[in-house]
Amino acid sequence: MKAHTLSLPFLGLATVCAATNSTFDNPILSGFNPDPSCIFVPEFDDTFFCVTSSFLTFPGLPIHASRDLKNWKHVSNGFSRADQLPGMAFLPRATSGIYAPTLRFHEGTFYLMTTLVNQQLPRVNDSRWDNFLVTTTDPYSSDAWSDPIHFSFPGFDPSPFWDDDGSTWVSGAHTAAYYPGVMHAPLDFETGEIGDIIMPWNGTGGASPEAPHIWKRDGWYYLLLAEGGTRENHMVTMARSKSLKGPYEPAPNNPLLTAANNTESYFQAVGHADLFQDANGKWWASALAVRAGGSYGEDPGPYFGNLPMGRETVLTPVTWEDDEFPVFTPVSGKMSGWELPAESLVEEGEGQLNNADDLVTFRRGSDIPIHFVHHRLPKSRNYRVSPPKHPNTLALKSSVLNLTGFDADYALGRGQTFIGRRMAHSIFNYSVDVDWADSLEKEEMEVGISVFQDQAQHFDLGIVMLKSDDKKTLKPHLRFRGHSETPYRGRKNIPIERVPMPTEWDGKKLRLEVRTINSTHFEFGAGVAENKGRQSKMRVFGYCKGADLVPYYSGESR
């Protein structure tokens, strides 16, 4: 395969809605932000922190912070150095990568625990699950997150717990190949040494019991769990015991939170929750959800729906009386609940607000923004900010593989030249100005933009060198093509559109653009890049449907 490079600065059009002091909007973290784990840390100026899973994106484990539960700033990444997890470069399958993390704060230190998963390995092979822990005392700095402490654990979704006697534990989900359910084990958080594993509860009978979290309250150990799988039957359940080791008695009103069979709910697949308290002692839950509407579970099912935003982070108030199980408020777009903190923006940290627009100029001396991501680990030499003679640009060096790669799955550690950002708004404009004339020399060398779900699902508009009609001369072309393939619906036949570069465009800097024409369709266009303040005249080269970018885990669009 030849090179396919792209650069995807994003120009969003959404605005932040004003809210009263007890009203807020969901999602609180829009776009690809699944499996949230959130905490409240009084020692850090009464700040809330959330982390979400990141699968094969790098940097990964994005940390967001807020002081008002409405405005969330991307302050650091828990995984920002390739040498923290070098094995990610070789992982196959879009469902591999970093799974659900758990974030906790204990005695001045932040603990972040998660799993790097290799989906190619059999479930009975414990090396499929690379569980690890990273820590920091400065959550506002990506560099401050430690190298990982790995520990042997035959499952995923690990969560740390400190008991009253000083012992430290990990809880996680046991692989369904053995026996689906929850595992507890004593774990040394400094060395990774793990003790004997016990399995105290297997949930209420729903599929895929996972993401366990423990709280000790009123002499009870409360065990929160996700069940039902991460799609239409997703739900939150809970059980409690007087002993960490069980036996556990389930809540009589399980599931405590779900959108299953609720055809009136715009938010579907609600589940994978975590609990935290605010400064007033009020309880809240973070969870994941998809904006799918009430027909999400109907034929032909969630694998065929329009879900380009993927799984997002939502927030809901929780009532937790003494000696009782908590009561969750059903998730909706406009929520009312406990009194919110006064509106305040976090100033610390390296990034920007989750729903902020982008206008990135790559000024000299700057770094690539921390919310920009690569697919797997990048080759750092392929990305240079403001190189000599090209100020205020990002120079990209071609990779051998294009976005599809060998077989819409593997990359074999070679690094695909790709840089993008999460799709954070359902209606947007997204453009990049490309200085291409001196860079494309060989046949199939290409630079472009993409709506990218994974290697098997993406649509691209590129400037590419192809043979002209005489089959002898290489000429620049505009090419629109896509790849849309899943195990559930096979591969779609998508025609390739190729157009010779218009004569009046040849050699000029071009603006490539993708925008939403509604909530279900994307439009790809190009035109001559005009000077600042002038609107480029765009020509449309192709369209695609959000339904052709369905994530396997309802997971991501970039």
C-alpha positions in Angstrom: 0.0 0.0 0.0 1.1 3.5 -0.7 1.1 6.5 1.7 -2.1 8.1 2.9 -1.5 11.1 5.1 -4.0 13.4 6.7 -4.4 16.3 9.1 -7.7 17.1 10.7 -8.0 20.4 12.6 -11.7 20.8 13.4 -13.9 23.9 13.3 -16.9 23.3 15.5 -20.1 25.2 15.3 -21.8 24.2 18.5 -22.3 26.6 21.5 -22.4 26.0 25.2 -25.9 26.3 26.6 -26.5 28.5 29.6 -27.8 26.6 32.6 -29.3 27.3 36.0 -27.5 26.4 39.2 -29.2 23.0 39.4 -29.6 22.2 35.6 -27.0 20.9 33.2 -26.8 19.3 29.8 -25.7 15.8 28.8 -23.4 14.6 27.6 -20.8 16.3 29.8 -18.0 14.8 27.7 -19.1 14.7 24.1 -17.8 12.4 21.4 -15.6 9.4 21.9 -15.4 9.4 25.7 -16.6 5.9 26.9 -16.3 4.1 30.2 -15.9 7.2 32.4 -14.5 7.1 35.9 -14.9 10.3 37.9 -13.8 11.6 41.3 -14.0 14.7 43.5 -10.8 15.9 45.1 -11.2 18.7 47.7 -7.4 18.9 48.1 -7.2 20.2 44.5 -9.4 23.2 45.0 -12.6 21.2 45.0 -12.0 19.9 41.5 -13.8 17.0 39.7 -11.6 14.7 37.5 -12.8 12.2 34.9 -10.9 9.7 32.7 -12.3 7.7 29.8 -11.1 4.7 27.8 -9.1 5.3 24.6 -8.7 1.9 22.8 -6.1 2.4 20.0 -5.8 6.2 20.1 -2.6 7.9 21.2 -2.2 9.8 23.4 -4.7 8.0 25.5 -6.5 8.0 28.8 -7.6 11.7 28.5 -8.1 13.4 31.9 -10.8 16.1 32.1 -11.2 18.5 35.0 -14.1 20.7 36.1 -15.1 22.8 39.1 -18.7 23.3 38.2 -19.7 19.9 36.6 -20.6 21.7 33.4 -17.4 23.0 31.9 -14.8 20.2 31.4 -11.2 20.9 30.4 -8.9 18.3 28.9 -5.9 18.8 31.3 -3.6 15.9 30.6 -3.3 12.4 29.2 -2.4 9.5 31.4 -0.8 7.7 28.4 1.4 10.2 26.5 4.7 8.5 26.0 5.1 5.6 23.5 7.5 3.8 25.8 4.8 3.5 28.5 3.0 0.9 26.3 5.2 0.1 23.3 3.1 -3.0 22.5 0.2 -0.9 21.4 2.0 -0.4 18.0 1.4 -4.0 17.1 -2.1 -4.6 18.3 -4.6 -5.8 15.7 -8.4 -5.3 15.6 -10.3 -2.1 16.3 -11.6 -3.6 19.6 -8.1 -3.9 21.1 -6.3 -1.2 23.1 -6.9 0.5 26.4 -10.2 -0.6 28.0 -12.1 1.0 30.9 -10.0 2.8 33.4 -10.6 3.6 37.0 -9.4 6.9 38.6 -9.0 7.3 42.3 -7.2 9.7 44.7 -5.7 8.5 47.9 -3.3 10.3 50.4 -2.1 12.9 47.9 -1.7 10.6 44.9 -3.9 9.9 41.8 -4.1 6.3 40.8 -5.2 5.3 37.3 -5.7 1.6 36.7 -6.7 0.0 33.4 -6.0 -2.8 30.8 -4.3 -3.0 27.5 -6.2 -5.7 25.6 -5.0 -7.8 22.7 -8.3 -9.1 21.1 -6.4 -11.4 18.7 -5.3 -13.7 21.6 -7.8 -16.3 22.9 -9.8 -15.4 26.0 -8.3 -18.3 27.8 -4.8 -16.8 27.3 -4.2 -14.6 30.3 -1.6 -12.6 28.3 -4.5 -11.2 26.4 -5.0 -8.8 29.4 -2.1 -6.5 30.3 -3.3 -4.8 33.5 -1.4 -1.9 34.8 -1.4 1.1 37.1 0.0 4.7 36.6 0.2 7.4 39.2 0.8 11.1 39.6 0.7 13.9 42.1 0.1 16.5 39.3 -3.0 15.6 37.2 -2.5 18.7 35.1 0.7 17.4 33.4 0.9 14.6 31.0 4.6 14.1 31.6 3.9 13.7 35.3 2.0 10.4 34.9 4.3 7.5 35.8 5.5 4.6 33.9 3.1 1.7 34.3 3.3 -0.9 37.1 2.1 -4.1 35.5 0.3 -6.9 37.4 -0.9 -10.3 36.4 -4.7 -10.5 36.4 -6.9 -12.8 34.2 -9.4 -10.2 33.3 -10.0 -6.5 32.6 -11.6 -3.3 33.9 -9.5 -3.2 37.1 -10.5 -0.9 40.0 -8.4 -0.1 43.1 -9.8 -0.2 46.6 -8.3 0.7 50.0 -9.9 -1.1 53.0 -10.1 0.3 56.5 -7.4 -2.1 57.7 -4.8 -0.6 55.3 -5.0 -3.5 52.8 -5.1 -2.6 49.1 -7.2 -4.6 46.6 -8.1 -4.8 42.9 -11.5 -5.7 41.6 -12.0 -6.6 37.9 -14.1 -8.5 35.4 -13.3 -12.1 34.9 -13.2 -13.3 31.3 -16.4 -15.0 30.1 -14.3 -17.9 28.7 -13.9 -19.1 32.3 -16.7 -17.9 34.4 -18.2 -14.4 34.0 -18.2 -12.4 37.1 -16.3 -10.2 39.5 -12.8 -10.9 40.9 -11.2 -9.4 44.0 -7.5 -9.8 44.8 -5.1 -8.2 47.2 -2.6 -6.1 45.2 0.6 -4.2 46.2 0.2 -0.9 44.3 3.9 -0.2 44.4 5.3 -3.6 43.1 2.3 -5.1 41.3 2.5 -8.3 43.4 -0.9 -9.8 43.5 -2.5 -12.3 45.9 -5.1 -15.1 45.6 -8.1 -14.2 43.5 -11.6 -14.7 44.8 -14.9 -14.5 42.8 -17.6 -13.1 45.1 -20.4 -12.2 42.7 -21.3 -12.9 39.1 -24.0 -10.2 38.7 -27.7 -10.6 38.2 -27.5 -12.8 35.1 -26.9 -10.1 32.5 -24.3 -10.6 29.8 -20.7 -9.5 30.3 -20.6 -8.5 33.9 -17.7 -6.0 34.1 -16.4 -2.6 35.4 -16.8 -3.4 39.1 -16.2 -0.6 41.7 -16.3 -0.9 45.5 -17.3 1.6 48.2 -17.5 0.9 51.9 -20.4 2.7 53.6 -22.3 2.2 56.9 -20.4 -1.1 57.5 -21.4 -2.5 54.0 -19.2 -3.2 51.0 -21.2 -2.0 48.0 -20.2 -3.5 44.6 -21.3 -1.6 41.5 -21.3 -3.5 38.2 -22.0 -3.0 34.5 -24.1 -5.8 32.8 -25.9 -6.6 29.6 -23.1 -5.7 27.1 -22.4 -2.1 26.0 -25.3 -1.8 23.6 -29.1 -1.9 23.9 -29.2 -4.0 27.1 -26.6 -2.1 29.0 -27.4 -1.6 32.6 -26.0 -0.7 36.1 -26.5 -3.2 38.9 -25.3 -3.3 42.5 -24.9 -5.8 45.4 -23.6 -5.4 49.0 -22.0 -7.5 51.7 -20.7 -7.2 55.2 -17.5 -8.7 54.0 -15.4 -7.7 51.0 -15.1 -11.4 50.1 -18.9 -11.8 50.1 -21.5 -13.3 49.9 -23.1 -10.3 48.2 -26.9 -9.7 48.1 -28.2 -7.8 45.0 -30.2 -4.7 45.2 -33.9 -5.5 45.2 -34.6 -2.9 42.5 -31.8 -3.9 40.0 -31.0 -2.6 37.5 -30.4 0.8 39.2 -29.8 2.6 35.8 -30.6 1.6 32.3 -32.3 2.7 29.1 -33.1 -0.8 27.9 -36.7 -1.0 26.6 -37.2 2.7 27.1 -38.2 3.8 23.6 -38.7 7.4 24.8 -35.1 7.9 25.8 -32.8 9.7 23.3 -29.8 8.4 25.2 -29.5 4.6 24.8 -27.0 2.0 26.0 -26.7 3.7 29.3 -24.4 1.9 31.7 -20.8 1.5 33.0 -21.3 3.9 35.9 -19.0 5.3 38.6 -20.1 7.2 41.8 -18.6 10.2 43.5 -19.6 12.9 46.0 -19.5 16.7 45.7 -18.4 19.3 48.3 -21.9 19.1 49.9 -21.8 15.4 50.2 -24.3 14.8 47.4 -23.8 11.8 45.2 -23.5 11.8 41.4 -22.9 9.1 38.8 -21.0 9.3 35.6 -21.9 6.7 32.9 -21.6 6.1 29.2 -24.5 6.5 26.6 -25.1 6.9 22.9 -27.3 9.4 21.2 -29.4 6.9 19.3 -33.1 7.4 20.0 -35.7 4.9 21.2 -35.4 2.7 18.1 -31.8 1.7 19.0 -32.6 -1.9 19.8 -35.1 -2.5 17.0 -34.4 -4.3 13.7 -31.9 -4.2 12.1 -30.3 -3.4 15.5 -27.5 -1.2 16.9 -24.8 -2.5 14.4 -26.6 -0.7 11.6 -27.7 2.6 13.3 -26.5 6.1 12.9 -24.0 6.5 15.8 -21.0 8.4 14.6 -20.6 10.2 17.9 -20.0 6.9 19.6 -20.2 6.4 23.3 -20.1 9.6 25.4 -20.0 10.5 29.1 -23.2 11.5 30.8 -23.9 12.7 34.4 -26.9 12.0 36.6 -27.8 12.8 40.3 -28.0 10.0 42.8 -29.7 9.7 46.1 -28.0 7.4 48.6 -29.6 7.2 52.0 -27.9 5.5 55.0 -28.1 1.7 55.0 -29.8 1.7 51.6 -28.9 1.1 48.0 -28.5 4.3 45.9 -31.3 5.6 43.6 -30.2 6.9 40.2 -32.0 9.5 38.2 -32.7 8.3 34.6 -30.4 10.0 32.1 -31.7 12.7 29.8 -30.4 15.6 27.8 -31.5 18.3 30.1 -31.0 17.2 33.8 -32.0 18.8 37.1 -30.6 17.6 40.3 -28.5 18.7 43.2 -27.3 22.3 43.5 -24.3 22.7 41.2 -21.1 24.5 42.2 -20.8 28.1 41.1 -19.7 28.3 37.4 -15.9 28.3 37.2 -13.4 27.4 34.6 -10.3 25.3 35.3 -7.2 27.3 34.4 -4.6 24.6 35.0 -3.7 21.9 32.6 -2.5 21.6 29.0 -5.6 21.4 26.8 -8.9 23.1 26.1 -12.6 22.6 27.0 -14.1 19.4 25.7 -16.6 21.1 23.4 -14.4 24.0 22.3 -13.9 25.0 18.7 -10.4 24.6 17.1 -8.4 27.1 15.0 -5.0 25.6 15.1 -2.1 27.4 13.3 0.9 25.3 14.5 2.9 28.4 15.5 6.6 28.0 15.9 7.6 26.6 19.3 4.2 25.0 19.9 3.4 21.4 20.4 0.7 19.3 18.8 -2.5 19.9 20.9 -3.1 17.2 23.5 -6.6 16.4 22.2 -5.2 15.5 18.8 -4.7 11.8 18.4 -3.0 9.1 16.3 -4.2 5.6 15.4 -1.9 3.4 17.5 1.6 4.7 18.2 3.0 7.3 15.7 6.4 7.6 14.2 7.4 10.9 15.7 9.7 11.7 12.8 6.7 11.9 10.6 5.3 15.0 12.3 7.0 18.4 12.6 5.5 21.6 13.8 6.7 24.7 11.9 9.7 23.3 10.2 12.3 25.6 8.5 10.8 27.6 5.6 7.3 26.5 6.5 6.2 28.4 9.6 2.8 27.9 11.1 2.3 24.5 9.5 2.4 20.8 10.5 4.6 18.9 8.2 3.6 15.2 7.6 5.9 12.6 6.2 4.3 9.8 4.2 3.8 6.3 5.8 4.0 3.1 3.8 0.5 2.2 4.8 -2.7 4.1 4.0 -5.6 4.2 6.5 -7.0 0.8 5.5 -3.6 -0.9 5.8 -2.9 -4.5 4.8 -6.4 -5.8 5.4 -8.4 -3.1 7.2 -7.0 -4.4 10.5 -3.2 -4.7 10.9 -0.5 -2.2 10.8 2.4 -4.4 12.1 4.0 -1.5 14.0 4.8 0.5 10.9 2.9 3.6 11.9 0.2 5.1 9.7 0.7 8.8 9.3 -2.6 10.1 10.8 -3.5 12.9 13.1 -7.1 13.8 14.0 -9.4 14.7 16.8 -12.6 13.3 18.3 -15.8 14.3 16.7 -17.3 16.4 19.5 -20.4 17.8 17.8 -23.1 16.3 15.7 -23.2 19.3 13.4 -19.8 20.8 12.4 -17.4 22.1 9.8 -14.0 20.6 9.7 -11.3 21.8 7.4 -7.5 21.9 6.7 -5.4 23.9 4.4 -2.9 21.7 2.5 0.3 22.9 0.8 0.8 19.8 -1.3 2.6 20.8 -4.5 6.2 20.0 -3.6 5.4 16.9 -1.5 3.6 14.5 -3.8 6.0 12.9 -6.2 5.2 9.2 -6.7 2.1 7.3 -7.8 -0.4 6.9 -5.1 1.2 9.4 -2.8 -1.6 11.1 -1.1 -2.6 13.7 1.5 -6.2 14.3 2.7 -8.9 14.4 5.3 -11.0 11.5 6.7 -14.0 10.7 8.8 -12.3 7.8 10.5 -13.9 5.2 12.8 -11.2 2.5 12.4 -9.2 0.9 9.6 -12.3 -0.9 8.3 -14.6 2.1 8.5 -13.5 5.5 7.1 -14.3 7.9 4.2 -11.5 10.0 2.7 -11.0 12.9 0.3 -7.4 13.1 -0.8 -5.1 14.9 -3.2 -3.3 12.0 -4.9 -0.9 11.4 -7.7 -2.4 9.1 -10.4 -1.6 8.3 -14.0 -3.5 10.5 -16.4 -5.6 9.2 -19.3 -2.6 8.5 -21.4 -1.4 6.1 -18.7 2.1 7.6 -18.9 2.1 10.9 -17.0 1.5 11.3 -13.3 -1.0 14.1 -12.5 -2.6 15.3 -9.3 -6.2 14.2 -8.8 -8.9 14.6 -6.2 -10.1 11.2 -5.0 -13.1 10.4 -2.8 -13.3 6.8 -1.5 -14.4 4.9 1.5 -14.1 1.5 3.3 -17.1 0.3 5.3 -17.0 -3.2 6.7 -18.1 -5.0 9.9 -18.5 -8.6 10.9 -22.3 -8.0 11.0 -23.0 -6.6 7.6 -19.9 -7.5 5.6 -18.3 -4.9 3.3 -20.3 -2.3 1.4 -19.5 -1.6 -2.3 -18.5 2.1 -2.3 -17.6 3.5 -5.7 -14.4 5.5 -6.0 -14.6 9.0 -7.4 -11.5 10.4 -9.0 -11.3 13.8 -10.7 -8.2 15.4 -12.3 -7.0 18.4 -10.5 -8.7 21.5 -12.0 -6.2 23.5 -14.0 -6.8 26.7 -12.0 -6.1 24.8 -8.7 -2.8 23.1 -9.8 0.1 24.1 -7.6 -2.1 26.1 -5.2 -2.7 25.5 -1.5 -6.1 23.8 -1.2 -8.6 23.7 1.6 -10.1 20.3 2.2 -13.4 20.2 4.2 -15.8 17.7 5.6 -19.0 19.0 7.2 -22.3 17.6 8.3 -25.3 18.4 6.1 -27.6 17.0 8.8 -27.3 14.6 11.7 -26.9 11.5 9.5 -24.8 12.6 6.5 -21.3 14.0 5.8 -20.2 16.1 2.8 -16.6 16.3 1.5 -15.4 19.3 -0.5 -12.3 21.1 -1.7 -11.4 24.5 -3.0 -8.5 27.0 -3.2 -7.4 28.1 0.2 -8.1 31.8 0.5 -6.4 34.3 2.6 -7.5 34.9 6.2 -11.0 36.4 6.3 -12.1 35.2 2.9 -14.3 32.3 2.3 -13.0 29.6 0.0 -15.3 28.5 -2.8 -15.8 24.8 -2.2 -16.6 22.1 -4.7 -18.3 18.9 -3.4 -16.6 15.6 -4.2 -18.5 13.0 -2.1 -20.9 12.1 0.6 -21.2 9.4 3.3 -23.7 8.2 5.9 -23.1 8.0 9.6 -24.7 4.6 9.4 -21.6 3.4 7.4 -19.4 4.3 10.4 -20.9 2.1 13.1 -18.4 1.4 15.8 -18.1 -2.2 17.0 -18.3 -1.1 20.6 -20.3 2.1 19.8 -17.0 3.6 20.5 -15.4 6.4 18.4 -15.3 8.7 15.5 -12.4 10.9 14.7 
